[in-house]
Amino acid sequence: MDGSPGYQVALIIAVGTVAMLLLSVAIIMFMVFYQKKMIQEQMKHQQLELDYQQKMMEAALESQENERRRVAGDLHDSIGGMLSTIRVGLSTLARQIPDPESIEQPKQMLDDTIASVRQISRDLMPSTLEKFGLVQAVREICDRFQATSLLPVVFHEEGDVPALDPKKELMIFRIIQELINNAIKHSQATGIQVSIYSIQNLRVEVEDDGVGFEIEVQRNVTHSGKGLGLFNIENRVRLLNAHLDFEPHRKKGSKITLTIPHEALV
């Protein structure tokens, strides 16, 4: 009975079925493994692209800061030095001419120019940030914006800002600087408030009572090549692993909040 043709056929069918099942399982396992490998490779490729984009953004912003530093140095050392030399020459000339009052107006214009050059140099590379930290630098820039725009720029702080990585501190300062600048230029506000809170995280708020704005409109302006302010702000926010919130549907004015986890600051 065991050697009968019917048994042999049944055995061949059973072995063939088992072999087909094993082959099917092997194919399924290979496909699962292959898909998993493909997903891993895709994720690895995406991560490499993100890392590359982040390095490119860091390099672009670093290049901007280096150029600011160079221009600030040229303004302070070269142009500022030449203007100061001219100022000394005018003062010497005033003692030698019969009517020294006649050059008082040029002297005053020169003094104003020297002050403007120094202010531009400080805006390009804030020495206060390096010497005294973020809070003092933001307080100073609020005072300077208020003096030049004749618009109240009120600064408020709450909590103790921890020690920050210098590059990240500079990024935060540039974001705040650009937000204040945008509010002064575009909001038609009668007052601006800048607040820094350091409690569970580091939070910066820039609020004005102006006409407000639509964030998508601003992004379209940036993408059209007419402005880089928002583009640079959002790049810095990404590099900080932070979050930027544009409060929508306000009846008046605008409020922009930058939130940075403390662990992202070191």
Beta strands, then each sheet from edge to edge (+ up, - down):
strand 1: 153-159
strand 2: 192-198
strand 3: 201-208
strand 4: 243-246
strand 5: 254-261
sheet 1: 1+ 2+ 3- 5+ 4-
end
